[in-house]
């Protein structure tokens, strides 16, 4: 799966909606807002799924 900067992703099925912001050391860098502050973290590509590719019942 190819992830481009700006893609909306989730960590597996139940994570927060995140935006891909870059790549570093083979990891995908993402950011999201948790209701209080902007969060940033890097994930392995195989941990992420495209939000658009998820069924609607899981995306909400």
PDB file of N, CA, C and O in Angstrom, chain B, residues numbered from 101:
ATOM      1  N   UNK B 101       0.853  -1.174   0.000  1.00  0.00           N
ATOM      2  CA  UNK B 101       0.000   0.000   0.000  1.00  0.00           C
ATOM      3  C   UNK B 101       0.895   1.233   0.000  1.00  0.00           C
ATOM      4  O   UNK B 101       1.841   1.329   0.783  1.00  0.00           O
ATOM      5  N   UNK B 102       0.589   2.162  -0.875  1.00  0.00           N
ATOM      6  CA  UNK B 102       1.339   3.414  -0.966  1.00  0.00           C
ATOM      7  C   UNK B 102       0.612   4.482  -0.153  1.00  0.00           C
ATOM      8  O   UNK B 102      -0.587   4.693  -0.334  1.00  0.00           O
ATOM      9  N   UNK B 103       1.329   5.150   0.734  1.00  0.00           N
ATOM     10  CA  UNK B 103       0.768   6.244   1.520  1.00  0.00           C
ATOM     11  C   UNK B 103       1.465   7.539   1.110  1.00  0.00           C
ATOM     12  O   UNK B 103       2.692   7.633   1.136  1.00  0.00           O
ATOM     13  N   UNK B 104       0.675   8.520   0.735  1.00  0.00           N
ATOM     14  CA  UNK B 104       1.211   9.822   0.345  1.00  0.00           C
ATOM     15  C   UNK B 104       1.033  10.819   1.491  1.00  0.00           C
ATOM     16  O   UNK B 104       0.132  10.674   2.317  1.00  0.00           O
ATOM     17  N   UNK B 105       1.883  11.810   1.530  1.00  0.00           N
ATOM     18  CA  UNK B 105       1.734  12.878   2.516  1.00  0.00           C
ATOM     19  C   UNK B 105       0.371  13.524   2.300  1.00  0.00           C
ATOM     20  O   UNK B 105       0.009  13.873   1.177  1.00  0.00           O
ATOM     21  N   UNK B 106      -0.377  13.679   3.381  1.00  0.00           N
ATOM     22  CA  UNK B 106      -1.725  14.232   3.314  1.00  0.00           C
ATOM     23  C   UNK B 106      -2.820  13.186   3.353  1.00  0.00           C
ATOM     24  O   UNK B 106      -3.989  13.525   3.542  1.00  0.00           O
ATOM     25  N   UNK B 107      -2.463  11.905   3.175  1.00  0.00           N
ATOM     26  CA  UNK B 107      -3.472  10.836   3.256  1.00  0.00           C
ATOM     27  C   UNK B 107      -4.027  10.734   4.672  1.00  0.00           C
ATOM     28  O   UNK B 107      -3.308  10.946   5.649  1.00  0.00           O
ATOM     29  N   UNK B 108      -5.309  10.407   4.772  1.00  0.00           N
ATOM     30  CA  UNK B 108      -5.933  10.163   6.070  1.00  0.00           C
ATOM     31  C   UNK B 108      -5.839   8.673   6.365  1.00  0.00           C
ATOM     32  O   UNK B 108      -6.249   7.841   5.556  1.00  0.00           O
ATOM     33  N   UNK B 109      -5.301   8.350   7.523  1.00  0.00           N
ATOM     34  CA  UNK B 109      -5.097   6.953   7.916  1.00  0.00           C
ATOM     35  C   UNK B 109      -5.576   6.745   9.346  1.00  0.00           C
ATOM     36  O   UNK B 109      -5.814   7.697  10.090  1.00  0.00           O
ATOM     37  N   UNK B 110      -5.710   5.492   9.704  1.00  0.00           N
ATOM     38  CA  UNK B 110      -5.989   5.100  11.087  1.00  0.00           C
ATOM     39  C   UNK B 110      -5.039   3.969  11.423  1.00  0.00           C
ATOM     40  O   UNK B 110      -4.592   3.236  10.541  1.00  0.00           O
ATOM     41  N   UNK B 111      -4.733   3.832  12.703  1.00  0.00           N
ATOM     42  CA  UNK B 111      -3.936   2.693  13.146  1.00  0.00           C
ATOM     43  C   UNK B 111      -4.886   1.514  13.286  1.00  0.00           C
ATOM     44  O   UNK B 111      -5.730   1.481  14.182  1.00  0.00           O
ATOM     45  N   UNK B 112      -4.738   0.558  12.397  1.00  0.00           N
ATOM     46  CA  UNK B 112      -5.599  -0.601  12.306  1.00  0.00           C
ATOM     47  C   UNK B 112      -7.059  -0.160  12.239  1.00  0.00           C
ATOM     48  O   UNK B 112      -7.349   0.802  11.529  1.00  0.00           O
ATOM     49  N   UNK B 113      -7.981  -0.798  12.927  1.00  0.00           N
ATOM     50  CA  UNK B 113      -9.397  -0.473  12.733  1.00  0.00           C
ATOM     51  C   UNK B 113      -9.941   0.585  13.680  1.00  0.00           C
ATOM     52  O   UNK B 113     -10.948   1.217  13.361  1.00  0.00           O
ATOM     53  N   UNK B 114      -9.314   0.802  14.833  1.00  0.00           N
ATOM     54  CA  UNK B 114      -9.988   1.623  15.832  1.00  0.00           C
ATOM     55  C   UNK B 114      -9.209   2.843  16.299  1.00  0.00           C
ATOM     56  O   UNK B 114      -9.564   3.433  17.320  1.00  0.00           O
ATOM     57  N   UNK B 115      -8.184   3.232  15.603  1.00  0.00           N
ATOM     58  CA  UNK B 115      -7.389   4.370  16.038  1.00  0.00           C
ATOM     59  C   UNK B 115      -7.998   5.698  15.609  1.00  0.00           C
ATOM     60  O   UNK B 115      -8.984   5.727  14.873  1.00  0.00           O
ATOM     61  N   UNK B 116      -7.404   6.802  16.075  1.00  0.00           N
ATOM     62  CA  UNK B 116      -7.897   8.120  15.682  1.00  0.00           C
ATOM     63  C   UNK B 116      -7.578   8.397  14.210  1.00  0.00           C
ATOM     64  O   UNK B 116      -6.649   7.819  13.647  1.00  0.00           O
ATOM     65  N   UNK B 117      -8.347   9.272  13.608  1.00  0.00           N
ATOM     66  CA  UNK B 117      -8.078   9.690  12.240  1.00  0.00           C
ATOM     67  C   UNK B 117      -6.820  10.545  12.253  1.00  0.00           C
ATOM     68  O   UNK B 117      -6.746  11.532  12.985  1.00  0.00           O
ATOM     69  N   UNK B 118      -5.823  10.169  11.442  1.00  0.00           N
ATOM     70  CA  UNK B 118      -4.533  10.859  11.425  1.00  0.00           C
ATOM     71  C   UNK B 118      -4.194  11.269  10.002  1.00  0.00           C
ATOM     72  O   UNK B 118      -4.737  10.725   9.040  1.00  0.00           O
ATOM     73  N   UNK B 119      -3.295  12.231   9.880  1.00  0.00           N
ATOM     74  CA  UNK B 119      -2.803  12.700   8.591  1.00  0.00           C
ATOM     75  C   UNK B 119      -1.339  12.298   8.470  1.00  0.00           C
ATOM     76  O   UNK B 119      -0.553  12.515   9.392  1.00  0.00           O
ATOM     77  N   UNK B 120      -0.972  11.711   7.329  1.00  0.00           N
ATOM     78  CA  UNK B 120       0.434  11.381   7.068  1.00  0.00           C
ATOM     79  C   UNK B 120       1.169  12.688   6.808  1.00  0.00           C
ATOM     80  O   UNK B 120       0.778  13.472   5.943  1.00  0.00           O
ATOM     81  N   UNK B 121       2.254  12.918   7.575  1.00  0.00           N
ATOM     82  CA  UNK B 121       3.014  14.166   7.434  1.00  0.00           C
ATOM     83  C   UNK B 121       4.407  13.954   6.875  1.00  0.00           C
ATOM     84  O   UNK B 121       5.062  14.922   6.489  1.00  0.00           O
ATOM     85  N   UNK B 122       4.879  12.717   6.820  1.00  0.00           N
ATOM     86  CA  UNK B 122       6.210  12.482   6.272  1.00  0.00           C
ATOM     87  C   UNK B 122       6.693  11.074   6.536  1.00  0.00           C
ATOM     88  O   UNK B 122       5.957  10.221   7.032  1.00  0.00           O
ATOM     89  N   UNK B 123       7.963  10.854   6.188  1.00  0.00           N
ATOM     90  CA  UNK B 123       8.611   9.567   6.366  1.00  0.00           C
ATOM     91  C   UNK B 123       9.975   9.786   6.987  1.00  0.00           C
ATOM     92  O   UNK B 123      10.666  10.740   6.629  1.00  0.00           O
ATOM     93  N   UNK B 124      10.381   8.927   7.909  1.00  0.00           N
ATOM     94  CA  UNK B 124      11.715   9.003   8.508  1.00  0.00           C
ATOM     95  C   UNK B 124      12.131   7.619   8.973  1.00  0.00           C
ATOM     96  O   UNK B 124      11.365   6.927   9.644  1.00  0.00           O
ATOM     97  N   UNK B 125      13.331   7.217   8.621  1.00  0.00           N
ATOM     98  CA  UNK B 125      13.900   5.932   9.058  1.00  0.00           C
ATOM     99  C   UNK B 125      12.965   4.763   8.789  1.00  0.00           C
ATOM    100  O   UNK B 125      12.867   3.854   9.613  1.00  0.00           O
ATOM    101  N   UNK B 126      12.279   4.771   7.655  1.00  0.00           N
ATOM    102  CA  UNK B 126      11.385   3.683   7.292  1.00  0.00           C
ATOM    103  C   UNK B 126      10.047   3.709   8.000  1.00  0.00           C
ATOM    104  O   UNK B 126       9.254   2.780   7.848  1.00  0.00           O
ATOM    105  N   UNK B 127       9.779   4.744   8.763  1.00  0.00           N
ATOM    106  CA  UNK B 127       8.524   4.869   9.499  1.00  0.00           C
ATOM    107  C   UNK B 127       7.663   5.952   8.857  1.00  0.00           C
ATOM    108  O   UNK B 127       8.176   6.867   8.212  1.00  0.00           O
ATOM    109  N   UNK B 128       6.343   5.836   9.043  1.00  0.00           N
ATOM    110  CA  UNK B 128       5.393   6.821   8.533  1.00  0.00           C
ATOM    111  C   UNK B 128       5.055   7.772   9.681  1.00  0.00           C
ATOM    112  O   UNK B 128       4.549   7.346  10.719  1.00  0.00           O
ATOM    113  N   UNK B 129       5.337   9.058   9.488  1.00  0.00           N
ATOM    114  CA  UNK B 129       5.045  10.048  10.521  1.00  0.00           C
ATOM    115  C   UNK B 129       3.615  10.553  10.344  1.00  0.00           C
ATOM    116  O   UNK B 129       3.201  10.891   9.235  1.00  0.00           O
ATOM    117  N   UNK B 130       2.866  10.602  11.440  1.00  0.00           N
ATOM    118  CA  UNK B 130       1.467  11.020  11.405  1.00  0.00           C
ATOM    119  C   UNK B 130       1.214  12.057  12.490  1.00  0.00           C
ATOM    120  O   UNK B 130       1.939  12.125  13.482  1.00  0.00           O
ATOM    121  N   UNK B 131       0.172  12.866  12.287  1.00  0.00           N
ATOM    122  CA  UNK B 131      -0.270  13.781  13.338  1.00  0.00           C
ATOM    123  C   UNK B 131      -1.789  13.755  13.404  1.00  0.00           C
ATOM    124  O   UNK B 131      -2.466  13.441  12.424  1.00  0.00           O
ATOM    125  N   UNK B 132      -2.311  14.092  14.581  1.00  0.00           N
ATOM    126  CA  UNK B 132      -3.751  14.142  14.812  1.00  0.00           C
ATOM    127  C   UNK B 132      -4.001  15.015  16.021  1.00  0.00           C
ATOM    128  O   UNK B 132      -3.086  15.291  16.797  1.00  0.00           O
ATOM    129  N   UNK B 133      -5.228  15.446  16.180  1.00  0.00           N
ATOM    130  CA  UNK B 133      -5.611  16.254  17.334  1.00  0.00           C
ATOM    131  C   UNK B 133      -6.425  15.374  18.268  1.00  0.00           C
ATOM    132  O   UNK B 133      -7.389  14.741  17.837  1.00  0.00           O
ATOM    133  N   UNK B 134      -6.052  15.323  19.541  1.00  0.00           N
ATOM    134  CA  UNK B 134      -6.737  14.450  20.488  1.00  0.00           C
ATOM    135  C   UNK B 134      -7.823  15.163  21.292  1.00  0.00           C
ATOM    136  O   UNK B 134      -8.330  14.614  22.270  1.00  0.00           O
ATOM    137  N   UNK B 135      -8.179  16.373  20.892  1.00  0.00           N
ATOM    138  CA  UNK B 135      -9.176  17.147  21.624  1.00  0.00           C
ATOM    139  C   UNK B 135      -8.540  18.172  22.530  1.00  0.00           C
ATOM    140  O   UNK B 135      -9.206  19.105  22.980  1.00  0.00           O
ATOM    141  N   UNK B 136      -7.254  18.012  22.805  1.00  0.00           N
ATOM    142  CA  UNK B 136      -6.537  18.941  23.674  1.00  0.00           C
ATOM    143  C   UNK B 136      -5.311  19.535  22.987  1.00  0.00           C
ATOM    144  O   UNK B 136      -5.041  20.730  23.107  1.00  0.00           O
ATOM    145  N   UNK B 137      -4.572  18.692  22.266  1.00  0.00           N
ATOM    146  CA  UNK B 137      -3.318  19.144  21.661  1.00  0.00           C
ATOM    147  C   UNK B 137      -3.034  18.333  20.397  1.00  0.00           C
ATOM    148  O   UNK B 137      -3.607  17.265  20.179  1.00  0.00           O
ATOM    149  N   UNK B 138      -2.144  18.866  19.580  1.00  0.00           N
ATOM    150  CA  UNK B 138      -1.691  18.165  18.387  1.00  0.00           C
ATOM    151  C   UNK B 138      -0.719  17.067  18.813  1.00  0.00           C
ATOM    152  O   UNK B 138       0.231  17.323  19.554  1.00  0.00           O
ATOM    153  N   UNK B 139      -0.958  15.867  18.349  1.00  0.00           N
ATOM    154  CA  UNK B 139      -0.116  14.721  18.670  1.00  0.00           C
ATOM    155  C   UNK B 139       0.651  14.294  17.425  1.00  0.00           C
ATOM    156  O   UNK B 139       0.151  14.428  16.308  1.00  0.00           O
ATOM    157  N   UNK B 140       1.843  13.790  17.614  1.00  0.00           N
ATOM    158  CA  UNK B 140       2.667  13.282  16.513  1.00  0.00           C
ATOM    159  C   UNK B 140       3.286  11.959  16.935  1.00  0.00           C
ATOM    160  O   UNK B 140       3.696  11.780  18.082  1.00  0.00           O
ATOM    161  N   UNK B 141       3.344  11.038  15.981  1.00  0.00           N
ATOM    162  CA  UNK B 141       3.974   9.749  16.253  1.00  0.00           C
ATOM    163  C   UNK B 141       4.340   9.104  14.930  1.00  0.00           C
ATOM    164  O   UNK B 141       3.733   9.403  13.901  1.00  0.00           O
ATOM    165  N   UNK B 142       5.324   8.225  14.950  1.00  0.00           N
ATOM    166  CA  UNK B 142       5.721   7.475  13.756  1.00  0.00           C
ATOM    167  C   UNK B 142       5.275   6.023  13.919  1.00  0.00           C
ATOM    168  O   UNK B 142       5.383   5.446  15.002  1.00  0.00           O
ATOM    169  N   UNK B 143       4.774   5.442  12.828  1.00  0.00           N
ATOM    170  CA  UNK B 143       4.259   4.072  12.833  1.00  0.00           C
ATOM    171  C   UNK B 143       4.883   3.289  11.689  1.00  0.00           C
ATOM    172  O   UNK B 143       5.314   3.867  10.691  1.00  0.00           O
ATOM    173  N   UNK B 144       4.929   1.960  11.841  1.00  0.00           N
ATOM    174  CA  UNK B 144       5.279   1.113  10.705  1.00  0.00           C
ATOM    175  C   UNK B 144       4.124   1.155   9.711  1.00  0.00           C
ATOM    176  O   UNK B 144       2.961   1.249  10.105  1.00  0.00           O
ATOM    177  N   UNK B 145       4.440   1.087   8.449  1.00  0.00           N
ATOM    178  CA  UNK B 145       3.400   1.175   7.415  1.00  0.00           C
ATOM    179  C   UNK B 145       2.362   0.069   7.561  1.00  0.00           C
ATOM    180  O   UNK B 145       1.184   0.290   7.278  1.00  0.00           O
ATOM    181  N   UNK B 146       2.778  -1.116   7.997  1.00  0.00           N
ATOM    182  CA  UNK B 146       1.829  -2.229   8.114  1.00  0.00           C
ATOM    183  C   UNK B 146       0.860  -2.066   9.284  1.00  0.00           C
ATOM    184  O   UNK B 146      -0.087  -2.844   9.400  1.00  0.00           O
ATOM    185  N   UNK B 147       1.070  -1.078  10.152  1.00  0.00           N
ATOM    186  CA  UNK B 147       0.151  -0.798  11.262  1.00  0.00           C
ATOM    187  C   UNK B 147      -0.998   0.117  10.838  1.00  0.00           C
ATOM    188  O   UNK B 147      -1.977   0.259  11.570  1.00  0.00           O
ATOM    189  N   UNK B 148      -0.886   0.739   9.659  1.00  0.00           N
ATOM    190  CA  UNK B 148      -1.841   1.761   9.235  1.00  0.00           C
ATOM    191  C   UNK B 148      -2.750   1.275   8.121  1.00  0.00           C
ATOM    192  O   UNK B 148      -2.356   0.453   7.294  1.00  0.00           O
ATOM    193  N   UNK B 149      -3.970   1.793   8.109  1.00  0.00           N
ATOM    194  CA  UNK B 149      -4.900   1.547   7.004  1.00  0.00           C
ATOM    195  C   UNK B 149      -5.414   2.894   6.525  1.00  0.00           C
ATOM    196  O   UNK B 149      -5.605   3.817   7.317  1.00  0.00           O
ATOM    197  N   UNK B 150      -5.634   2.995   5.228  1.00  0.00           N
ATOM    198  CA  UNK B 150      -6.220   4.215   4.667  1.00  0.00           C
ATOM    199  C   UNK B 150      -7.631   4.385   5.189  1.00  0.00           C
ATOM    200  O   UNK B 150      -8.418   3.439   5.153  1.00  0.00           O
ATOM    201  N   UNK B 151      -7.964   5.547   5.665  1.00  0.00           N
ATOM    202  CA  UNK B 151      -9.319   5.794   6.194  1.00  0.00           C
ATOM    203  C   UNK B 151     -10.359   5.625   5.100  1.00  0.00           C
ATOM    204  O   UNK B 151     -11.455   5.134   5.372  1.00  0.00           O
ATOM    205  N   UNK B 152     -10.051   6.018   3.872  1.00  0.00           N
ATOM    206  CA  UNK B 152     -10.988   5.897   2.762  1.00  0.00           C
ATOM    207  C   UNK B 152     -11.251   4.445   2.388  1.00  0.00           C
ATOM    208  O   UNK B 152     -12.279   4.135   1.788  1.00  0.00           O
ATOM    209  N   UNK B 153     -10.332   3.557   2.738  1.00  0.00           N
ATOM    210  CA  UNK B 153     -10.473   2.134   2.377  1.00  0.00           C
ATOM    211  C   UNK B 153     -11.269   1.358   3.419  1.00  0.00           C
ATOM    212  O   UNK B 153     -11.588   0.187   3.215  1.00  0.00           O
ATOM    213  N   UNK B 154     -11.592   2.017   4.547  1.00  0.00           N
ATOM    214  CA  UNK B 154     -12.326   1.337   5.616  1.00  0.00           C
ATOM    215  C   UNK B 154     -13.826   1.366   5.353  1.00  0.00           C
ATOM    216  O   UNK B 154     -14.329   2.322   4.763  1.00  0.00           O
ATOM    217  N   UNK B 155     -14.543   0.343   5.778  1.00  0.00           N
ATOM    218  CA  UNK B 155     -16.012   0.391   5.688  1.00  0.00           C
ATOM    219  C   UNK B 155     -16.550   1.547   6.520  1.00  0.00           C
ATOM    220  O   UNK B 155     -15.966   1.894   7.546  1.00  0.00           O
ATOM    221  N   UNK B 156     -17.637   2.137   6.098  1.00  0.00           N
ATOM    222  CA  UNK B 156     -18.199   3.309   6.794  1.00  0.00           C
ATOM    223  C   UNK B 156     -18.512   3.029   8.262  1.00  0.00           C
ATOM    224  O   UNK B 156     -18.372   3.923   9.096  1.00  0.00           O
ATOM    225  N   UNK B 157     -18.920   1.846   8.585  1.00  0.00           N
ATOM    226  CA  UNK B 157     -19.262   1.529   9.966  1.00  0.00           C
ATOM    227  C   UNK B 157     -18.033   1.601  10.882  1.00  0.00           C
ATOM    228  O   UNK B 157     -18.173   1.868  12.076  1.00  0.00           O
ATOM    229  N   UNK B 158     -16.845   1.369  10.342  1.00  0.00           N
ATOM    230  CA  UNK B 158     -15.627   1.438  11.150  1.00  0.00           C
ATOM    231  C   UNK B 158     -14.985   2.824  11.097  1.00  0.00           C
ATOM    232  O   UNK B 158     -14.236   3.188  12.003  1.00  0.00           O
ATOM    233  N   UNK B 159     -15.264   3.589  10.066  1.00  0.00           N
ATOM    234  CA  UNK B 159     -14.617   4.890   9.898  1.00  0.00           C
ATOM    235  C   UNK B 159     -15.198   5.955  10.801  1.00  0.00           C
ATOM    236  O   UNK B 159     -14.569   6.999  10.971  1.00  0.00           O
ATOM    237  N   UNK B 160     -16.348   5.751  11.382  1.00  0.00           N
ATOM    238  CA  UNK B 160     -16.935   6.801  12.226  1.00  0.00           C
ATOM    239  C   UNK B 160     -16.598   6.620  13.678  1.00  0.00           C
ATOM    240  O   UNK B 160     -17.018   7.420  14.514  1.00  0.00           O
TER     241      UNK B 160
END
